[in-house]
Amino acid sequence: MHPKETPHIAAAADHLVAIYNEPFGGKPRGRYRLSMKLMRQLLDRRRIWHDEIEALTRAMYERGYALIDMETFFVVIAHQTFTNTRRANEAGIIGADG
C-alpha cells in the first residue's frame, strides 16, 4: 500500500480490480467504464475531490491498472492491454507534423 493510500481507497481499488476480472456485459473480463454516480457510491461520497481521484489512480496503478478520468465517467483498463499496442517512433511523430 502506497503511503498516501488510505484503507478506504485501497478497498475501492481492490473492488475495481475485482470488477475487471468478473464476467459481465457479454465478456468474460476486461476493460469497462464506470459512471460518476457509481464512483461516488463506491467511494461513499456525495462529491469526489481531485485528491481522492489521484489517490485512487495511484492505487490502481500499483495494482497494474489504469483509471482514466473522462470527467463524466471513468475507464478501467489493465496495463497489460497495452503491451501489444503499436508504438510511435520519431519518424512517425515528425512526419505527422508535416
Long-range contacts (C-beta under 8 A, 24 or more apart in sequence): 1-59, 1-62, 2-58, 2-59, 2-62, 4-55, 4-58, 5-55, 5-58, 5-59, 5-62, 6-55, 8-43, 8-44, 9-52, 9-55, 9-56, 9-59, 10-59, 12-42, 12-43, 12-56, 12-59, 13-56, 13-59, 13-60, 13-62, 13-63, 14-63, 15-42, 16-42, 16-56, 16-60, 16-65, 16-67, 16-76, 17-60, 17-63, 17-65, 19-76, 20-65, 20-76, 20-78, 30-78, 30-81, 31-75, 31-76, 31-77, 31-78, 31-81, 32-75, 32-76, 33-70, 33-73, 33-74, 33-75, 33-76, 34-73, 34-74, 34-75, 34-76, 35-72, 35-73, 36-72, 36-73, 36-74, 39-74
